[in-house]
Amino acid sequence: MKPWSRSLTTLALAAAMAGAGYLGVDMFRDVQFARAESKVEATRQQLSQIEDLATVFKMVGKAVEPSVVNIDVKKTVHGNRPRLPFDEDQLRRWFPDRDGDGRPDLPPGFTPNDGGDDDSALVMGTGSGVIMEASDGVGYILTNNHVAGGAEELTITLNDGRQITNAKVLGADPKSDLAVVKIEADHLIAAKWGDSGQLEQGDWVLAFGSPFRYIGSMTHGIISALNRTNVGILGAGGYEDFIQTDAPINPGNSGGPLVNVHAEVIGINTAIASRSGGFQGIGFAIPSNQAKVVYEQLKTKGKMERGWLGISIADVSNPRVEPVARNTFGYEGKTGVLVQDTFAGTPAYGKLQPGDIITALNGKTVENVNQLRTAIATTSAGTEITLDVFREKKTLQVKLTVGAQPEDVMAAANGQGGSQGQAQNQGNALGLELSTITPELARRLGMNNPPDSGAVVLSVDPKSPAAAEGVRPGDVITKVDNQPVKSADEAIAALNKADLKAGVTLYITSREGSRFVFVKSEK
């Protein structure tokens, strides 16, 4: 090939390679652009779904709001009222009459010193409710007991602005903090029940009500937690199994519905955890599955009739109970409830015994005290149930019939239910001073129904292992490591035989009932 021909060929190849390079860069840029465009489109799709969520909220509001009511209440509260040391004429100088009732507008709860001795006061409050049934000009509203319970006057404001003054409280239940109110009115729209058993942490929920009397309010959030117990809202006799939500709930929301994105009532707003009295991200609602049972009974019977077994129980998972279950009864499970005591004349008496560990109810695993207590309470009296019970290192089934819970459970429990000797050696290692129980000693200790025999605790060293586990003067030890003891001498002998470094189980009876206590000592 001639030299000039070679040069032309080289130039042509170089040009072709350069063109291919430029083409590769363009293709790369095209791919980058396509990806960016696709990402933008995907983001737009996601944003459109967010708009769809807003649409869902709007639709839920339209479906639920017609069923939500505001409740204004007047009730008389008895108790000591703070009285200001001035009469009405003097007080009017500082607290003018702005509401036109002819009396000074005092701070809530205060009254002038009118010389009277009546310590009752007429108080006014406000809350919310939800219509759960409506037909033939009658509606039934579910709300909180602390809203409507004990009400003397009720004014129900409907979503359309109508005010109903013929409302009647059909029944109220302090143990669940629920109440049912009946109204007579046309054109009422009822809400729809949901299944709180299907809830999961993270589910969207919406709260309705009248916070601070702002009627027709709706907030949204998620389920923060389920099965919140021992919140302390309903007291020792209450049934607490709350839904926790971060949907804003404020004073006035009480009694309003908590709903899911299907516009179904899955809870009744009840309380908030707050240091300021306002919303701080923690609200509590009664689950609909629990509320529905109470609602039906209050509506038809005017009261809540609960089931009862007649036992005192404790969680196996409790740090003070777990050593008892493991070391004394050989139970290695992490769930279940330990039977502390059974009460005479009750369904459980003679069928269950102290030391039994209930692991299942009608084939369903029993996780804890609250679960079993709620399940029995919502079971009708006369219903036969089957309990799986761990006893003497084996599981057996116990059948019994649920009874009716008495009005005063504590009274029923407390209604069922020698020589002196000083504790020595092992007793002193636990920090106990013991004496044989006698009728006279029991009377002096204020025990109404003391056990027939046992070792009563006269004193407890406040720095001792026994004190650390809750043993108190007046407790009566009736068993040591599950062996009965009838006197202080027998208790001392049993304690002297026990290996306190490994721990010993005491079965104790007191005015509050009976319980197992596991105590260890390094001495």
C-alpha positions in Angstrom: 0.0 0.0 0.0 1.2 3.4 -0.8 2.2 5.7 2.1 -0.6 8.2 1.4 -3.1 5.4 1.3 -2.0 4.2 4.7 -2.5 7.7 6.1 -6.0 8.0 4.8 -6.9 4.6 6.3 -5.4 5.6 9.6 -7.4 8.9 9.6 -10.6 7.0 8.7 -10.1 4.5 11.6 -9.4 7.3 14.1 -12.5 9.2 13.0 -14.6 6.1 13.3 -13.3 5.4 16.8 -13.9 9.0 17.9 -17.4 8.8 16.6 -18.0 5.6 18.5 -16.7 7.3 21.6 -19.1 10.2 21.3 -21.9 7.8 20.6 -21.1 5.8 23.8 -21.2 9.0 25.9 -24.5 10.0 24.4 -25.9 6.5 25.1 -24.7 6.7 28.7 -26.3 10.1 29.1 -29.5 8.7 27.6 -29.5 5.9 30.1 -28.9 8.3 33.0 -31.8 10.5 31.9 -34.1 7.6 31.5 -33.3 6.4 35.0 -33.8 9.9 36.4 -37.1 10.3 34.5 -38.3 6.9 35.8 -37.3 7.8 39.4 -39.2 11.1 39.1 -42.3 9.3 37.7 -42.1 6.7 40.5 -41.9 9.5 43.1 -44.9 11.2 41.5 -46.7 7.9 41.8 -45.8 7.7 45.5 -47.0 11.3 46.0 -50.3 10.5 44.3 -50.7 7.6 46.8 -50.1 10.0 49.6 -52.9 12.1 48.2 -55.0 8.9 48.1 -54.3 8.5 51.8 -55.6 12.0 52.4 -58.6 11.0 50.4 -59.1 8.0 52.7 -59.0 10.3 55.8 -61.6 12.6 54.2 -63.8 9.7 53.4 -63.5 8.2 56.9 -64.4 11.6 58.3 -67.6 11.8 56.2 -68.6 8.3 57.2 -68.0 8.7 61.0 -68.7 12.3 61.9 -72.6 12.0 61.6 -72.4 9.4 64.4 -70.3 11.4 66.8 -72.0 13.5 69.5 -71.0 16.1 72.1 -72.2 15.5 75.6 -72.7 18.3 78.2 -73.3 16.9 81.7 -74.4 18.3 85.0 -73.9 16.1 88.1 -73.6 16.6 91.9 -70.3 15.7 93.4 -70.1 15.1 97.1 -67.0 15.8 99.1 -65.1 18.5 100.8 -65.2 21.7 98.7 -62.6 24.5 99.2 -64.5 27.4 100.7 -63.2 30.9 100.3 -63.4 33.0 103.5 -65.6 35.7 102.0 -69.3 36.0 101.2 -70.7 36.5 97.7 -70.8 40.4 97.9 -67.1 40.5 98.9 -66.1 37.9 96.2 -68.0 39.8 93.5 -65.3 42.5 93.7 -62.6 40.1 92.5 -64.7 37.6 90.5 -67.4 39.6 88.5 -70.5 37.9 87.4 -69.8 37.3 83.7 -72.3 34.5 82.9 -75.3 36.3 84.2 -76.4 33.9 86.9 -76.2 36.6 89.6 -73.2 34.9 91.4 -69.5 35.6 91.2 -67.6 33.5 88.8 -65.3 31.6 91.1 -62.4 29.2 90.2 -63.7 25.7 89.5 -64.4 23.8 92.6 -64.6 26.8 95.0 -67.6 28.1 96.8 -68.2 31.2 99.0 -68.4 30.8 102.7 -72.2 31.0 103.0 -72.3 29.5 106.4 -73.9 26.2 105.2 -72.5 22.7 105.9 -73.5 21.1 102.6 -70.3 19.8 101.0 -71.9 18.8 97.7 -71.4 20.8 94.5 -73.1 20.8 91.1 -70.4 20.5 88.5 -70.6 20.7 84.7 -68.5 18.8 82.3 -68.3 17.9 78.6 -67.3 14.9 76.7 -68.0 12.9 73.5 -69.9 9.8 72.5 -70.8 7.8 69.4 -74.1 6.5 68.3 -73.8 2.7 67.9 -77.4 1.9 67.1 -80.3 3.9 65.7 -83.8 2.8 64.6 -87.5 3.8 65.0 -86.6 7.2 66.4 -84.3 5.8 69.2 -80.5 6.0 69.4 -78.0 4.4 71.7 -74.8 6.2 72.5 -71.6 4.7 73.9 -69.4 6.9 76.0 -67.2 6.9 79.1 -68.6 6.3 82.6 -66.5 9.3 83.7 -68.4 11.4 81.2 -72.0 10.3 81.7 -72.0 8.2 84.9 -74.1 9.8 87.6 -75.3 12.5 85.3 -78.4 14.4 86.5 -78.8 16.4 83.3 -77.5 15.6 79.8 -77.5 17.7 76.7 -76.6 15.8 73.5 -75.5 17.9 70.5 -75.7 16.0 67.3 -73.4 16.5 64.3 -76.2 18.4 62.5 -76.5 20.9 65.3 -79.6 19.6 67.0 -79.6 19.5 70.8 -81.3 16.6 72.6 -82.4 17.0 76.2 -84.4 13.8 76.7 -81.2 11.7 77.1 -81.2 8.9 79.7 -78.3 7.0 81.1 -79.3 3.3 80.7 -76.2 2.0 82.6 -72.7 2.8 83.6 -69.8 0.6 84.5 -66.9 2.1 86.5 -64.7 -1.0 86.1 -64.5 -0.5 82.3 -65.3 3.2 82.3 -68.1 2.8 79.9 -71.7 4.0 79.8 -74.7 3.8 77.5 -77.1 6.7 76.9 -80.5 6.5 75.2 -81.9 9.3 73.1 -85.1 9.8 71.2 -84.7 11.5 67.8 -85.2 10.9 64.1 -82.6 10.8 61.4 -79.8 9.3 63.5 -76.9 7.6 61.8 -75.1 4.8 63.7 -71.4 3.9 63.5 -70.1 0.5 62.6 -68.3 -1.8 65.0 -64.8 -2.9 64.1 -62.7 -5.8 65.3 -60.0 -4.6 67.7 -58.5 -8.1 67.7 -57.2 -7.5 64.2 -55.2 -4.4 65.2 -51.4 -4.3 64.8 -48.9 -1.8 65.9 -48.5 0.8 63.2 -52.0 0.7 61.9 -53.5 4.1 60.9 -56.3 5.3 63.3 -58.4 8.4 63.6 -59.8 9.9 66.8 -63.1 11.8 66.8 -64.7 14.0 69.5 -65.0 17.5 71.0 -61.7 18.4 72.5 -62.0 21.6 74.5 -65.6 21.8 73.2 -64.4 22.1 69.6 -67.2 20.0 68.2 -66.6 18.0 65.1 -62.8 17.5 65.5 -60.8 14.7 63.9 -57.2 13.8 64.5 -55.0 10.9 63.1 -52.1 8.8 64.1 -51.1 5.2 64.5 -51.5 2.4 66.9 -48.4 2.9 69.2 -49.0 -0.2 71.3 -51.6 -2.8 72.3 -52.7 -4.5 75.5 -51.5 -1.7 77.8 -52.3 -2.8 81.4 -51.6 -1.4 84.9 -52.0 2.1 83.5 -53.7 3.1 86.8 -56.7 4.8 85.2 -59.4 2.5 86.5 -58.0 1.5 89.8 -57.3 -2.0 91.3 -60.7 -3.4 90.4 -60.7 -2.0 86.8 -60.2 -3.9 83.6 -57.4 -2.2 81.8 -56.4 -3.5 78.4 -55.9 -0.3 76.5 -55.0 0.6 72.9 -52.2 3.2 73.0 -52.2 5.7 70.1 -50.4 8.9 69.2 -53.5 10.3 67.5 -54.0 13.5 69.5 -56.6 13.1 72.3 -57.4 16.0 74.6 -59.9 16.8 77.3 -63.3 16.6 75.7 -62.3 13.7 73.4 -63.3 11.2 76.2 -66.0 8.8 75.0 -65.5 9.6 71.3 -64.6 6.8 68.8 -61.2 5.7 67.7 -61.7 4.3 64.1 -59.6 2.5 61.5 -59.3 3.5 57.8 -62.4 1.4 57.0 -64.5 3.9 59.2 -65.1 1.1 61.8 -65.0 1.8 65.6 -62.1 -0.1 67.0 -61.9 1.8 70.3 -63.4 4.4 72.7 -61.1 7.3 73.6 -60.7 7.3 77.4 -57.6 9.0 78.7 -54.2 10.6 78.0 -50.9 10.3 79.7 -49.8 13.9 80.3 -47.8 16.1 82.6 -49.5 19.3 81.4 -53.1 18.0 81.1 -52.9 18.3 77.3 -51.8 16.0 74.5 -48.3 14.7 74.7 -48.4 11.8 72.2 -49.8 9.1 74.5 -53.5 8.4 74.4 -55.5 5.4 75.5 -58.7 3.8 74.1 -60.8 0.9 75.3 -60.7 -1.9 72.6 -64.0 -2.3 70.7 -64.1 -6.1 71.4 -64.2 -5.3 75.1 -66.4 -2.3 74.8 -69.0 -4.2 72.7 -69.6 -6.8 75.4 -70.1 -4.0 78.1 -72.3 -2.0 75.7 -74.7 -4.9 75.1 -75.2 -5.6 78.8 -75.5 -2.0 79.8 -78.1 -1.4 77.0 -80.2 -4.5 77.9 -79.6 -5.0 81.6 -78.5 -1.6 82.9 -75.4 -3.1 84.4 -72.4 -5.3 83.6 -72.6 -8.9 84.9 -69.1 -10.5 84.9 -67.9 -14.0 85.3 -65.8 -15.0 88.3 -63.8 -18.0 89.4 -62.9 -17.0 93.0 -59.2 -17.2 92.8 -56.2 -14.9 93.6 -53.6 -15.1 90.8 -50.2 -13.7 89.9 -48.1 -13.6 86.7 -45.5 -16.3 86.4 -43.4 -13.8 84.6 -43.3 -11.5 87.7 -39.8 -11.5 89.1 -41.0 -12.4 92.5 -43.3 -15.2 91.3 -41.0 -16.9 88.7 -38.6 -18.3 91.3 -41.6 -19.8 93.2 -43.0 -21.4 90.0 -39.6 -22.8 89.1 -38.0 -23.8 92.4 -41.1 -24.9 94.3 -43.4 -26.3 91.6 -40.9 -27.2 88.9 -42.5 -25.1 86.2 -40.1 -23.9 83.5 -42.6 -22.0 81.3 -42.4 -18.2 80.9 -46.1 -17.6 80.6 -49.2 -18.5 82.6 -50.6 -17.5 86.0 -50.0 -18.9 89.5 -53.0 -19.6 91.7 -52.2 -18.0 95.0 -55.5 -18.8 96.8 -59.0 -20.1 96.2 -62.1 -18.7 98.1 -64.6 -20.9 99.8 -68.0 -21.2 98.1 -66.7 -20.1 94.7 -66.5 -22.1 91.4 -62.8 -22.7 91.8 -62.9 -23.9 95.4 -62.1 -27.6 95.6 -61.1 -27.8 91.9 -58.1 -25.5 91.8 -55.6 -25.2 94.6 -52.8 -22.9 95.6 -49.7 -23.7 93.5 -51.6 -24.6 90.3 -50.3 -22.8 87.2 -53.0 -22.1 84.6 -51.5 -22.3 81.2 -54.6 -22.4 78.9 -58.3 -21.5 78.8 -60.4 -23.5 76.4 -57.3 -24.5 74.5 -56.0 -20.9 74.1 -52.7 -20.1 75.8 -52.9 -18.0 78.9 -50.2 -15.4 78.8 -50.8 -13.4 81.9 -53.2 -12.3 84.7 -54.8 -9.6 82.7 -55.7 -11.9 79.8 -57.2 -14.5 82.0 -59.0 -12.0 84.2 -60.6 -10.3 81.2 -61.5 -13.5 79.5 -63.3 -14.8 82.6 -65.0 -11.5 83.2 -66.5 -11.5 79.8 -67.8 -15.1 80.1 -71.4 -15.4 81.1 -72.1 -17.0 84.5 -73.1 -20.7 84.1 -70.7 -21.3 81.2 -68.5 -24.4 81.5 -64.8 -23.8 80.8 -61.7 -26.0 80.6 -58.4 -24.9 82.1 -55.0 -26.5 81.4 -53.3 -26.6 84.8 -49.7 -27.5 85.7 -49.8 -29.4 89.0 -47.3 -31.7 90.6 -45.0 -31.4 87.5 -47.6 -32.5 85.0 -50.4 -30.9 83.0 -54.1 -31.8 83.6 -57.4 -30.4 82.5 -59.8 -29.0 85.0 -63.4 -28.3 84.1 -65.5 -25.8 86.1 -68.5 -23.6 85.7 -68.0 -19.8 85.8 -69.9 -18.0 88.5 -71.3 -14.5 88.8 -68.9 -11.9 90.1 -70.1 -10.4 93.4 -70.5 -6.6 93.6 -67.7 -6.3 96.2 -65.0 -8.7 95.1 -62.6 -7.8 97.9 -65.3 -8.3 100.6 -66.1 -11.7 99.1 -62.4 -12.7 99.0 -61.7 -11.5 102.5 -64.8 -13.2 103.9 -63.2 -16.6 102.9 -60.3 -17.2 103.4 -51.5 -21.3 120.9 -48.1 -20.8 122.3 -45.7 -18.2 121.3 -42.2 -18.9 120.0 -39.4 -16.8 118.6 -37.9 -17.5 115.2 -34.3 -18.7 115.5 -31.4 -19.4 113.2 -32.9 -19.5 109.7 -35.8 -17.3 110.7 -33.3 -14.7 111.9 -31.4 -15.1 108.7 -34.6 -14.0 106.8 -35.1 -11.2 109.3 -38.4 -12.6 110.8 -39.8 -12.8 114.3 -42.6 -15.3 114.4 -45.4 -16.4 116.8 -48.1 -19.1 116.6 -51.4 -17.6 115.4 -54.2 -17.4 118.1 -57.6 -15.8 117.9 -56.6 -13.1 120.3 -53.4 -12.3 118.3 -55.4 -12.3 115.1 -57.9 -9.9 116.6 -55.2 -7.5 117.7 -53.7 -7.6 114.2 -57.1 -6.7 112.7 -57.6 -10.0 110.8 -61.3 -10.8 110.2 -60.9 -14.4 109.0 -57.4 -15.6 110.0 -56.2 -19.1 109.2 -56.8 -21.7 111.9 -53.1 -22.3 112.3 -49.7 -21.0 111.1 -46.9 -18.7 112.2 -47.7 -15.0 112.3 -45.0 -12.5 111.5 -44.6 -10.2 114.5 -41.8 -8.1 113.1 -39.5 -7.9 110.0 -36.0 -6.4 109.9 -36.4 -3.6 107.3 -33.0 -4.5 105.8 -33.7 -8.2 105.6 -34.3 -10.5 102.6 -37.9 -11.1 103.7 -38.6 -7.3 103.9 -37.2 -6.9 100.4 -39.7 -9.5 99.1 -42.7 -7.8 100.7 -43.2 -9.8 103.9 -44.9 -7.6 106.5 -45.9 -7.8 110.2 -49.4 -9.5 110.3 -48.6 -11.9 107.5 -49.3 -15.5 108.5 -47.0 -18.3 107.1 -49.0 -21.5 106.6 -46.5 -23.3 104.3 -42.8 -23.5 104.0 -41.6 -25.0 100.6 -45.2 -26.2 100.1 -45.3 -28.1 103.3 -48.0 -27.0 105.9 -46.8 -25.5 109.1 -49.3 -25.1 112.0 -47.2 -23.1 114.5 -44.1 -20.9 114.9 -42.1 -23.9 116.1 -43.0 -25.9 112.9 -42.2 -22.9 110.7 -38.8 -22.5 112.5 -38.0 -26.2 112.1 -38.9 -26.1 108.4 -36.8 -22.9 107.9 -33.9 -24.5 109.7 -34.0 -27.4 107.2 -34.2 -25.2 104.1 -31.2 -24.1 102.0 -31.7 -20.4 102.2 -28.9 -19.7 99.8 -30.9 -21.6 97.2 -34.1 -20.0 98.4 -37.2 -20.9 100.2 -40.9 -20.5 99.3 -43.3 -19.2 101.9 -47.1 -19.4 101.5 -48.5 -16.3 103.3 -52.0 -15.3 104.2 -52.9 -11.7 105.1 -55.8 -9.3 105.1 -55.3 -8.8 101.3 -55.4 -12.5 100.5 -52.9 -15.3 100.1 -49.7 -15.4 98.1 -46.4 -17.2 97.5 -43.1 -15.5 98.4 -39.7 -16.7 97.4 -36.9 -15.5 99.7 -33.1 -16.1 99.6 -30.4 -15.3 102.1 -26.7 -15.4 101.8 -26.2 -15.7 105.6 
